[in-house]
Amino acid sequence: MVILSLFLSFYLIPVLTSAQNCTSTLVGSIKDANTGISMRYTNILIKEFQKGATSDSSGCFQINDLCEGEITLIVYQLGYLTDTFSVFIPQDTLVDFYLKDLTYNMNEVLVSKDKAPTSAQPSASLSEEEILQNADKNLSNLLENIVGVSTLKNGNGISKPVVHGLSGNRLIVLNNGVVQSGQQWGNDHSPEIDPLVANQISVIKGAAALEYQGSSLGGFILVEPNNINKSRKLNGRTNYYFESNGFGHGLNLQLEMNHPLLAWKITGTLKKSGDRHSPSYFLRNTGNQEANIAIQLEKSFSDKWFTKLYFSSFNTEIGILRGSHIGNLTDLRSALVQEVPFFTKPYFSYAIEAPFQRVGHHLLKLNSRYYINSNQYIDFTYAGQLNNRKEFDVRRGNASEKPALALRQWTNAIEGKYFNAFDNGLTIKTGIQGRFIDNTNSPETGVLPLIPDYFAYEVGAFVHLTKRYKKIFLDFGGRYDFMHQAVAAISTYLPREIVRYNNNFHNFSALIGLNYQALKTLKIALNVGYATRNPSINELYSNGLHQGVSGIEEGDVGLKIEQALKTTLGIDWNFKKTFFIEALFYHQWINNYIYLNPQEEIRLTIRGAFPVYKYQQSLAQIYGLDLSATYNITKKLSIKAQYAYLRGDDLGNQIPLVYMPANNLFAKVSYVFPKVGSFSNLALELHNKYVFRQNNLLSSQDFTPVPNAYNLLGLSCSIERNIKNVHLKIYARIDNLLNTKYRDYLNRQRYFADALGINGTIGLSLTF
């Protein structure tokens, strides 16, 4: 109806002009926000005067006889989100507009059958609204209700995403288009990204991330802020939340403005929480705090040359459960079996004491794009990252004030890309990239480093092609990377000495995918990807106590390159726009699969008693099913259910793979009241998650028995209201509504304590 009204307004209402001398001309172009490609035959309507234009075959438009002053433009095209832009007309004016496509969102009932696919790789996304309503969660916890995505945790504050059983170095995280580079090798090292800078977070579940350097075997995650909107007025949003478990507070503020000289956007986040609470006791020293900022600048030097500068700084302190660090073998064996952890106190505290982590991650990105014509562009990017990580342990005397691990990593990356969209439906993107990493330990720790100092550089090139032909969309390409590592390690034998290693690795990736619109309501997608990954520094050279996970880790210098082949088959079907089914079958074969294997040993050191883990490799396979179904019973009432099945096998040793996510079932019922007094869109949701016991594991493969299955019930609601030019949204959520006592297999804290009990969150968001 909105599009029809705009259509009638544009074509049927006569244009009325005043006696004012209106001689200015507005010239502009419409482009796809994701690809930058010009959009043909897009409608532009001036809201105040009911006049407008349509872009031509090159995406350009022109509107004449405009008066001086501010006008509001409504830009729309089928398959894209309708957007509104404010433009000030002082004289003849040149502008560019960017529209976002209507992509399928797995957490919403939103399907655009008219939008042609842009990739054959399976994916899922979180919208800006979902991100804001879960502002209390970190990036990994935010994603865990997407089918096929799990979370590897060490308590609630430290977590990293797991996609189809793979995480860490096998899973690329892109921060505003830049491969996140930091100390991501540990199970206790979360991605150092503030999700509140993003307008959309996407999970790509395919095997080959052809455009990006890194070691992607398990897919990749995109954290994507929008381009700055075109309003000349100051606008933005603010979001505040409070959560009961940990008495956490969080404040996020975003301001932006498209100034004629320079468009800018700034985003800031503050978070603080204290000791969390299980259903029965406080989890001592599990608080955390964050202070983050992101600045985005954009400038169009001409209608063909567009430049962006982006800076972000992420800073956090995260407490680690005090009861996970034990002083002797007898107490450790007791801690692994007792109900209540050691050092538990019967009161709440915001104090963060040893053991804890202090991490800072800073990113600077400069991107410049030049459009050769409406179908071609070249793109240049420089990105620099600085990662500071310090981990503080419980040490004798005043030594706890010294970090037990202190690492600094500098990363510099450059890339150049070329894109061309041909008229016959063929597109080609190709590029070359280089990355340089300098990782050093600080001598202030006074202990032998867990991983050695190293310098690495990587150069790579890729080509990626897509082709549309009637109902078929093809996606194929390849990538090559060369990596050199220069390592200075401390020997594991006495007397200690420096041992130097120089490693050269050649990595290859290839992808072929097919997306077939078999019927108007049925789509089939097949994706096959091959990728290799060289062993990371920690897998080769770890030697000592990994404080964050309370374990001793030992590497293996003889590890070989991993080789992975992943196949996915996706089926999307909708019935009369009320019933939607999405199924994704996947199988991944990995030769020389590297994993951290628990040993039958608990070792006593001067820093305490800890279990021992060693990096090993074998032939492995991982396969499973992601199944999602949504039924819109009425326009107000809907039901959604999703099931994730996964199995991992160590084929070389004929045993199960360790640290594979347990199968889980998620369901929710949603009801929306369109109008409640002066408020609108009162949304109520009851959701339930059942996690099965991980039965595909031998008792000898862990230090304690596998936790039992558990069920978590939750409730959420939200309501909205427009107050003049401000949009208000109030939301509330209760997690673990029944205060269920449970432990999760992928949470390393489970060895010592229960997971979180009931947690209520309330927040409000203002958009202006």
C-alpha atoms as one frame of an Amber mdcrd trajectory, in Angstrom:
protein
   0.000   0.000   0.000   2.914   2.351   0.749   4.418   1.799  -2.685   0.987
   2.175  -4.323   0.392   5.481  -2.515   3.758   6.793  -3.589   3.076   5.651
  -7.140  -0.273   7.445  -7.275   1.216  10.553  -5.660   4.025  10.667  -8.148
   2.048  10.061 -11.323  -1.444  11.363 -10.643  -1.122  14.457  -8.443  -0.396
  17.631 -10.430   2.741  19.569  -9.686   1.994  22.930  -8.090   4.650  25.628
  -7.987   4.671  28.930  -6.158   5.624  32.337  -7.414   9.033  31.953  -5.772
  12.009  31.912  -8.150  12.943  28.213  -8.058  15.713  27.450 -10.514  17.967
  24.961  -8.664  18.621  21.463  -9.980  19.197  18.277  -7.982  21.373  15.690
  -9.715  22.242  12.350  -8.154  22.692   8.615  -8.416  21.205   5.583  -6.646
  23.510   2.720  -5.624  23.298  -0.624  -3.842  24.662  -0.110  -0.307  26.341
  -3.528  -0.271  27.982  -3.601  -3.711  28.098   0.065  -4.713  26.570  -0.848
  -8.090  24.274   1.738  -9.669  20.565   0.929  -9.501  18.503   1.410 -12.635
  14.939   2.704 -12.730  14.652   3.606  -9.041  11.909   6.016  -7.936  12.701
   9.288  -6.121   9.837  11.287  -4.652   9.994  14.759  -3.036   7.652  14.437
  -0.097   6.826  18.157   0.265   5.896  18.830  -3.389   4.764  15.409  -4.651
   7.166  15.534  -7.560  10.200  13.461  -8.382  12.061  11.387 -10.945  13.209
   7.899 -11.899  16.867   6.937 -12.278  18.002   6.061 -15.785  19.877   2.993
 -17.052  23.077   4.211 -15.369  21.367   4.878 -12.017  21.378   8.678 -12.399
  18.476  11.127 -12.020  17.814  14.846 -12.267  15.064  17.050 -10.777  14.749
  20.645 -12.000  13.034  23.818 -10.756  13.670  23.371  -7.048  13.476  26.138
  -4.458  16.198  26.888  -1.931  15.714  25.055   1.378  15.513  21.549   2.816
  13.517  18.818   1.095  12.716  15.224   2.024  13.302  12.532  -0.574  11.685
   9.102  -0.483  13.691   6.562  -2.503  12.271   3.149  -3.280  12.642   0.158
  -5.548  11.153  -3.321  -5.460  13.398  -5.684  -3.512  15.024  -2.877  -1.465
  14.230  -1.110   1.794  12.420   2.173   1.187  14.527   4.968   2.688  14.066
   8.670   3.470  16.767  11.315   3.032  16.867  15.003   3.963  18.736  17.241
   1.493  19.420  20.963   1.708  19.226  22.776  -1.651  21.333  25.983  -1.568
  21.827  25.929  -5.350  22.501  23.216  -7.925  23.227  20.126  -5.821  24.866
  16.738  -6.420  24.046  13.741  -4.149  24.446   9.947  -3.973  21.940   7.659
  -2.251  22.531   4.074  -1.077  19.714   1.552  -0.598  19.906  -1.689   1.364
  18.424  -4.843  -0.128  15.706  -6.893   1.546  17.707  -9.930   2.619  16.282
 -13.001   4.296  16.637 -12.796   8.074  16.534 -16.125   9.904  15.261 -14.474
  13.084  12.454 -12.602  11.355   9.743 -13.576   8.897  11.086 -11.503   6.033
  11.508 -13.028   2.593  11.943 -11.132  -0.662  11.165 -13.432  -3.585  11.852
 -10.675  -6.115  15.432  -9.954  -5.066  17.990 -11.939  -7.030  20.523 -13.848
  -4.929  23.985 -12.375  -4.444  25.667 -15.547  -3.129  25.108 -19.295  -3.092
  26.563 -19.601   0.421  24.085 -20.234   3.276  23.753 -17.338   5.709  21.746
 -15.854   8.565  21.520 -12.326   9.976  20.581 -10.305  13.034  18.900  -6.953
  12.448  19.747  -3.678  14.183  16.611  -3.998  16.310  17.639  -7.443  17.575
  21.136  -6.183  18.366  19.799  -3.263  20.422  17.293  -5.411  22.328  20.166
  -7.689  23.372  22.605  -4.890  24.155  23.699  -6.617  27.379  25.230  -9.517
  25.426  28.647  -9.745  23.838  29.057 -10.659  20.168  29.216 -14.427  20.684
  26.270 -14.674  23.090  24.260 -12.499  20.721  24.575 -15.113  17.956  23.877
 -18.302  19.888  20.157 -18.504  19.043  20.904 -18.626  15.313  20.467 -22.225
  14.219  23.845 -23.871  13.620  25.697 -21.384  15.852  26.887 -22.327  19.344
  29.067 -20.606  21.926  32.336 -21.756  23.472  32.518 -20.138  26.910  34.620
 -19.648  29.979  31.911 -18.231  32.207  29.415 -15.735  30.832  31.796 -12.843
  30.130  34.219 -14.767  27.904  32.796 -16.500  24.852  33.494 -17.096  21.185
  31.161 -18.232  18.408  31.133 -21.784  17.025  29.686 -22.335  13.531  29.032
 -25.956  12.555  31.468 -27.160  15.201  34.400 -24.880  14.260  35.662 -21.766
  16.025  38.743 -19.698  16.804  41.331 -19.586  14.028  39.025 -21.511  11.701
  36.298 -18.866  11.848  36.963 -15.401  10.390  35.325 -12.407  12.077  35.097
  -9.268   9.919  34.962  -5.963  11.791  33.569  -3.443   9.285  35.089  -5.419
   6.417  38.473  -5.948   8.135  39.602  -9.397   9.274  39.791  -9.146  13.062
  43.370  -9.763  14.158  44.132 -10.406  17.811  44.886 -13.152  20.282  42.036
 -15.333  19.047  43.833 -18.629  19.599  42.530 -19.331  23.104  39.154 -20.732
  24.137  39.019 -17.860  26.630  39.642 -15.109  24.058  36.448 -13.424  22.903
  36.286 -11.400  19.668  37.179  -7.869  20.786  34.299  -6.133  18.994  31.428
  -4.022  20.292  28.320  -5.407  18.506  26.476  -2.124  19.137  28.502  -0.431
  16.381  26.747  -2.695  13.873  23.465  -2.265  12.047  23.564  -5.896  10.946
  25.507  -9.001  11.978  25.623 -11.882   9.507  26.851 -15.467   9.782  28.007
 -17.067   6.515  28.038 -20.837   6.930  29.848 -21.780   3.727  33.400 -23.108
   3.654  35.368 -20.579   1.605  35.730 -16.886   2.434  37.447 -16.119  -0.851
  37.683 -12.342  -0.484  39.421 -12.343   2.891  42.803 -13.306   4.258  42.753
 -15.668   7.175  42.049 -19.306   7.921  38.368 -19.815   7.272  37.288 -23.444
   7.384  34.077 -22.894   9.324  32.538 -19.847   7.663  32.783 -16.211   8.682
  30.940 -13.518  10.635  30.272 -10.019   9.327  29.853  -7.115  11.764  28.525
  -4.362   9.493  27.823  -0.710  10.336  25.733   1.175   7.785  26.986   4.034
   5.689  26.139   7.406   7.224  22.618   8.447   6.282  22.109  11.495   4.079
  20.314  13.729   6.561  21.880  17.177   7.046  20.373  17.287  10.536  21.934
  15.806  13.653  20.322  12.434  14.333  21.074   9.250  16.194  19.991   6.858
  18.898  20.654   6.048  22.534  20.100   2.792  24.368  20.195   1.969  28.100
  19.690  -1.370  29.847  19.773  -2.859  33.352  20.094  -6.569  34.126  19.358
  -8.165  37.481  21.938 -10.966  37.466  25.181  -9.111  38.109  23.388  -5.765
  38.507  24.710  -4.784  35.102  24.229  -1.414  33.444  24.943  -0.397  29.882
  24.676   2.823  27.887  25.145   3.223  24.152  24.974   6.497  22.209  25.239
   7.020  18.466  25.237  10.414  16.725  25.619  11.126  13.016  25.278  13.960
  10.545  25.853  14.382   6.835  27.625  17.731   6.919  28.344  19.263   3.472
  32.075  19.184   4.167  32.299  15.804   5.899  29.778  13.162   6.930  30.450
  11.772  10.412  29.171   9.215  12.891  30.325   8.466  16.433  29.283   5.528
  18.614  30.155   5.034  22.282  29.369   2.216  24.729  29.843   1.830  28.486
  29.079  -1.413  30.350  29.610  -2.604  33.903  28.415  -5.648  35.820  29.408
  -7.447  38.999  29.413 -10.977  40.349  26.965 -13.226  38.545  24.686 -15.624
  40.374  23.941 -19.271  39.756  20.589 -20.613  40.992  22.246 -21.382  44.355
  25.271 -19.146  44.958  27.270 -16.133  43.830  29.978 -16.738  41.236  32.791
 -14.755  42.780  34.917 -12.516  40.566  32.761 -12.848  37.421  32.098  -9.157
  36.771  33.239  -7.227  33.728  33.391  -3.677  32.392  33.740  -2.120  28.937
  34.446   1.282  27.429  34.270   1.419  23.628  34.177   4.086  20.935  33.913
   4.078  17.136  34.261   7.039  14.751  33.224   6.904  11.100  33.971   9.635
   8.530  32.819   9.705   4.896  33.566  12.047   2.017  32.484  12.101  -1.631
  35.154  13.953  -3.573  33.121  13.543  -6.765  30.287  11.441  -8.092  32.850
   8.684  -8.761  35.224   8.897  -5.800  34.031   7.910  -2.302  36.298   7.640
   0.768  35.681   6.351   4.308  37.787   6.496   7.469  36.864   4.286  10.425
  38.396   4.034  13.907  37.272   1.837  16.786  38.628   1.203  20.265  37.411
  -1.723  22.372  38.543  -1.895  26.024  37.442  -4.412  28.618  38.262  -6.037
  31.958  36.794  -9.492  32.547  36.872 -11.372  35.844  37.437 -15.132  35.871
  35.735 -17.340  38.452  37.996 -17.386  41.496  37.087 -20.998  42.243  38.646
 -22.168  38.962  42.216 -21.547  40.221  43.237 -24.201  42.738  46.474 -24.404
  44.722  47.115 -28.163  45.026  46.210 -31.527  43.506  43.947 -32.603  46.357
  41.870 -29.418  46.194  41.654 -29.595  42.376  40.274 -33.140  42.479  37.795
 -31.971  45.092  36.821 -28.878  43.065  35.987 -31.027  40.033  33.318 -32.952
  41.927  31.945 -30.656  44.635  28.655 -28.772  44.213  29.764 -25.318  45.383
  33.090 -23.909  44.096  35.924 -22.843  46.373  36.213 -19.166  47.410  32.457
 -18.538  47.052  31.184 -15.619  49.148  27.567 -15.031  50.205  27.394 -11.437
  48.944  27.529  -9.413  45.728  30.515  -7.338  44.621  31.577  -5.270  41.613
  35.252  -5.915  42.445  37.382  -7.552  39.756  40.418  -9.275  41.257  42.958
 -11.801  40.035  42.406 -13.898  38.008  41.166 -11.465  35.345  41.884 -10.218
  31.825  42.495  -6.691  30.565  42.197  -6.318  26.800  42.327  -3.391  24.405
  41.796  -3.630  20.652  42.159  -0.630  18.351  41.356  -0.567  14.632  41.992
   2.079  11.969  40.612   1.563   8.451  40.930   3.788   5.385  38.873   2.793
   2.359  38.622   4.576  -0.960  36.470   3.494  -3.907  36.523   4.888  -7.427
  33.728   4.131  -9.910  35.063   3.768 -13.431  31.474   3.718 -14.661  28.115
   2.523 -13.383  29.218  -1.139 -13.513  32.895  -1.021 -12.525  34.897   0.155
  -9.556  38.310  -0.204  -7.993  38.692  -0.322  -4.238  41.703   0.281  -1.961
  41.845  -0.418   1.777  44.467   0.009   4.479  43.810  -1.353   7.967  45.963
  -1.180  11.074  45.204  -2.985  14.338  46.793  -2.904  17.778  45.860  -5.600
  20.285  47.009  -5.444  23.921  46.211  -8.428  26.119  47.161  -8.861  29.777
  46.089 -11.771  31.956  46.499 -11.551  35.733  46.850 -14.653  37.862  46.628
 -15.372  41.580  50.291 -15.098  42.615  52.151 -15.034  45.904  52.787 -11.755
  47.735  52.044  -8.678  45.653  52.900 -10.461  42.396  49.198 -10.650  41.452
  49.511  -7.037  40.353  51.886  -8.177  37.611  50.363  -9.826  34.550  51.139
 -13.509  34.104  50.738 -13.045  30.350  51.249  -9.790  28.456  51.060  -9.737
  24.657  51.092  -6.905  22.155  50.204  -7.488  18.527  50.529  -5.037  15.626
  48.779  -5.893  12.374  48.938  -3.942   9.129  46.976  -4.950   6.055  46.539
  -3.529   2.564  44.358  -4.667  -0.290  43.251  -3.623  -3.750  40.089  -4.932
  -5.440  38.464  -4.615  -8.851  34.781  -5.256  -9.570  32.881  -5.425 -12.867
  29.214  -6.270 -13.475  28.571  -7.177 -17.099  25.225  -6.720 -18.817  24.887
 -10.474 -19.388  24.553 -11.159 -15.629  28.210 -12.045 -15.063  30.134 -10.311
 -12.266  33.807 -10.594 -11.458  35.667  -9.443  -8.369  39.388  -9.923  -7.974
  42.037  -8.568  -5.656  45.450  -8.819  -4.030  46.183  -8.470  -0.306  49.049
  -8.318   2.130  49.129  -8.604   5.912  51.953  -8.183   8.426  51.750  -9.322
  12.073  54.239  -8.533  14.843  53.455 -10.314  18.122  55.636  -9.809  21.209
  55.596 -10.795  24.878  56.291  -8.229  27.558  59.130  -9.118  29.980  57.158
  -7.580  32.877  55.445 -10.916  33.609  58.489 -12.582  35.149  57.350 -16.012
  33.885  58.000 -18.032  30.741  55.551 -16.978  28.000  52.771 -19.329  26.941
  53.372 -18.554  23.254  56.591 -17.211  21.708  57.380 -13.930  19.991  56.845
 -14.081  16.245  56.635 -12.035  13.072  54.471 -13.183  10.173  53.560 -11.872
   6.771  50.941 -13.131   4.357  50.278 -12.261   0.720  47.316 -13.513  -1.252
  45.160 -13.110  -4.325  41.620 -14.164  -5.219  39.109 -14.171  -8.045  35.364
 -14.512  -7.476  32.748 -14.781 -10.221  28.958 -14.957 -10.188  26.585 -15.589
 -13.069  22.805 -15.340 -13.338  20.974 -17.289 -16.005  17.183 -17.412 -15.810
  16.425 -19.334 -12.588  20.029 -20.298 -11.895  22.659 -18.350  -9.971  26.267
 -19.611 -10.069  28.979 -18.652  -7.601  32.587 -19.802  -8.062  36.167 -18.738
  -7.520  39.545 -19.473  -5.972  42.191 -18.073  -3.654  45.911 -18.545  -2.914
  47.862 -17.334   0.150  51.507 -17.573   1.120  52.433 -17.173   4.787  55.850
 -16.885   6.399  56.367 -17.165  10.174  59.582 -16.177  11.947  59.374 -17.500
  15.524  61.644 -17.004  18.536  60.636 -19.609  21.135  62.097 -20.555  24.510
  63.165 -24.182  24.705  61.173 -26.721  26.699  64.412 -28.289  27.966  67.097
 -27.082  30.388  69.129 -24.982  30.239  66.689 -22.565  28.607  67.705 -21.091
  25.274  66.168 -19.311  22.307  65.071 -21.651  19.504  64.259 -20.043  16.166
  61.854 -21.394  13.558  61.133 -20.183  10.039  57.957 -21.624   8.542  56.542
 -21.220   5.033  52.977 -22.253   4.242  50.962 -22.325   1.007  47.168 -22.210
   1.431  44.521 -22.723  -1.241  40.765 -22.154  -1.268  38.133 -22.837  -3.927
  34.374 -22.469  -4.066  31.580 -23.495  -6.397  27.939 -22.856  -5.616  24.589
 -23.087  -7.329  21.321 -21.421  -6.371  18.283 -22.752  -8.272  14.767 -21.317
  -8.091  13.044 -24.640  -8.787   9.555 -23.281  -8.150   8.135 -19.917  -7.248
   8.033 -21.102  -3.644  11.043 -23.430  -3.632  14.750 -22.591  -3.752  17.633
 -25.072  -3.676  21.256 -24.070  -3.006  24.319 -26.316  -3.294  27.721 -25.131
  -2.095  31.059 -26.970  -2.198  34.186 -25.378  -0.752  37.767 -26.500  -0.316
  40.188 -24.714   2.008  43.495 -25.294   3.751  44.735 -23.812   7.036  48.265
 -23.775   8.383  48.824 -24.493  12.103  48.666 -21.349  14.212  51.401 -20.248
  16.595  49.684 -21.556  19.720  49.070 -24.981  18.169  52.744 -25.284  17.274
  54.500 -23.708  20.259  52.219 -23.378  23.320  54.117 -24.311  26.450  52.750
 -23.508  29.866  49.775 -22.399  31.901  46.888 -20.885  29.968  45.500 -18.829
  32.809  42.116 -17.990  31.289  41.053 -21.621  30.947  42.900 -22.895  34.018
  44.882 -25.484  32.096  48.395 -26.308  30.927  48.651 -26.383  27.123  51.410
 -27.945  25.051  51.903 -27.471  21.308  53.421 -29.751  18.673  56.008 -28.375
  16.227  55.310 -31.279  13.861  51.718 -30.317  13.045  50.779 -30.260   9.347
  48.439 -28.088   7.266  44.720 -28.826   7.632  42.797 -29.662   4.453  39.031
 -29.304   4.509  36.228 -30.055   2.058  32.777 -28.792   3.030  29.495 -29.409
   1.218  26.190 -27.740   2.070  22.740 -28.320   0.598  20.064 -25.772   1.464
  16.341 -25.944   0.771  13.990 -22.971   1.279  10.256 -23.470   0.851   7.312
 -21.221   1.631   3.656 -22.087   1.447   1.193 -19.255   0.746   3.482 -16.809
   2.587   2.390 -18.255   5.929   4.538 -21.353   6.380   8.314 -21.228   5.841
  10.812 -24.072   6.050  14.568 -23.743   5.739  16.803 -26.812   5.891  20.578
 -26.920   5.577  22.467 -30.194   5.349  26.260 -30.033   5.682  29.233 -32.355
   5.715  32.852 -31.395   6.313  35.863 -33.657   5.892  39.085 -32.347   7.483
  42.442 -34.032   7.010  45.035 -33.275   9.724  42.336 -31.751  11.954  44.045
 -30.010  14.901  42.376 -30.180  18.306  43.232 -29.627  21.963  43.036 -33.038
  23.596  42.647 -33.434  27.403  45.338 -35.710  28.862  45.008 -38.132  31.742
  47.215 -35.882  33.833  46.817 -33.168  36.436  50.088 -31.292  36.937  51.215
 -29.438  40.053  53.194 -26.235  39.429  54.368 -23.353  41.612  51.220 -21.495
  40.392  48.835 -24.287  41.411  47.427 -27.588  40.120  46.012 -27.711  36.600
  44.784 -30.271  34.028  47.018 -30.826  30.989  45.988 -30.473  27.316  47.997
 -31.229  24.177  47.472 -30.200  20.556  47.092 -33.243  18.309  45.728 -33.909
  14.831  43.807 -36.595  13.037  41.414 -37.250  10.158  37.988 -35.881  11.121
  34.507 -35.389   9.806  31.716 -33.094  10.988  28.197 -33.329   9.633  24.765
 -32.126  10.624  21.465 -30.451   9.898  20.110 -26.954  10.570  16.327 -26.936
  10.396  14.081 -23.902  10.834  10.288 -23.589  10.409   8.015 -20.575  10.857
   4.227 -20.558  10.777   2.336 -17.266  10.652  -1.002 -18.342  12.084  -2.385
 -14.807  11.730  -0.821 -11.403  11.090  -0.434 -11.068  14.855   0.444 -14.610
  15.934   3.413 -16.678  14.757   5.323 -19.782  15.828   8.943 -20.587  15.066
  10.943 -23.738  15.766  14.514 -24.674  14.915  16.624 -27.750  15.452  20.399
 -28.123  15.171  21.943 -31.583  14.847  25.728 -32.038  14.748  28.097 -34.955
  15.022  31.897 -34.902  14.965  34.061 -38.015  14.551  37.795 -38.576  14.839
  38.127 -41.060  11.979  41.842 -41.543  12.478  41.427 -42.855  16.030  37.854
 -44.161  15.631  36.574 -42.033  18.524  34.321 -38.968  18.833  35.695 -35.446
  18.412  35.956 -33.424  21.623  34.332 -29.999  22.148  31.568 -30.488  19.591
  28.283 -28.635  20.365  25.416 -30.717  21.685  22.225 -30.929  19.621  19.593
 -28.380  20.580  15.980 -27.436  19.945  14.642 -23.879  20.077  11.041 -22.679
  19.807   9.182 -19.428  20.323   5.632 -18.100  20.133   5.137 -14.408  19.269
   2.067 -12.200  19.415   1.823  -8.534  18.436  -0.844  -6.014  19.520  -0.727
  -3.268  16.854  -2.249  -0.596  19.118  -2.307  -0.220  22.914  -3.558   3.234
  23.876  -1.013   5.783  22.700   1.577   3.017  22.200   1.995   0.665  19.273
   3.448  -2.744  18.431   3.258  -4.431  21.816   5.202  -7.638  21.063   5.122
 -10.602  23.445   7.364 -13.638  23.021   7.705 -16.886  24.934  10.788 -18.898
  23.976  12.267 -22.203  25.052  15.659 -23.813  24.386  16.381 -27.479  25.061
  19.999 -28.630  24.876  20.532 -32.374  24.652  23.250 -34.252  26.500  26.435
 -34.668  24.440  26.341 -38.454  24.149  28.923 -38.685  21.368  31.868 -38.702
  23.771  33.842 -41.318  25.688  34.207 -41.017  29.449  37.994 -41.105  29.034
  37.913 -37.939  26.871  37.176 -35.547  29.739  38.062 -34.901  33.356  34.458
 -35.042  34.572  31.243 -36.665  33.326  29.420 -34.867  30.525  26.679 -32.547
  31.892  23.052 -33.592  31.624  20.567 -32.124  29.171  18.856 -28.924  30.246
  15.889 -26.753  29.352  15.763 -22.923  29.519  12.505 -20.981  29.377  12.450
 -17.279  28.580  10.044 -14.393  28.094  10.440 -11.072  26.311   8.289  -8.094
  25.371   8.632  -4.683  23.749   6.452  -1.670  22.991   6.925   1.492  20.919
   5.735   5.082  20.781   6.473   8.115  18.612   6.831  11.388  20.529   7.182
  14.201  17.992  10.466  13.440  16.201  11.598  10.816  18.708  10.871   7.094
  18.477  10.764   5.393  21.892  11.056   1.653  22.379  10.863  -0.074  25.768
  11.869  -3.718  26.034  12.220  -6.374  28.731  13.511  -9.937  28.785  13.761
 -12.737  31.335  16.291 -15.508  30.694  16.231 -18.821  32.558  12.785 -17.939
  33.835  12.518 -21.094  36.006  15.975 -20.556  37.558  17.133 -23.911  36.192
  20.358 -25.357  37.557  22.560 -26.597  34.705  26.057 -26.860  33.247  26.871
 -26.625  29.547  29.398 -28.909  27.857  31.031 -26.046  25.897  31.497 -23.884
  29.007  34.898 -24.489  30.633  33.507 -23.019  33.865  31.337 -26.145  34.167
  34.237 -28.020  35.788  33.860 -25.814  38.855  30.426 -24.139  38.976  26.872
 -24.023  37.645  25.841 -21.647  34.881  23.801 -18.472  35.440  20.440 -18.486
  37.151  17.459 -16.302  36.345  18.278 -12.937  34.766  15.891 -10.070  34.047
  16.818  -7.277  31.634  14.939  -4.044  30.997  15.943  -1.299  28.620  14.824
   1.599  26.482  15.944   2.879  23.129  15.450   6.376  21.690  15.870   7.125
  18.001  15.872  10.778  16.943
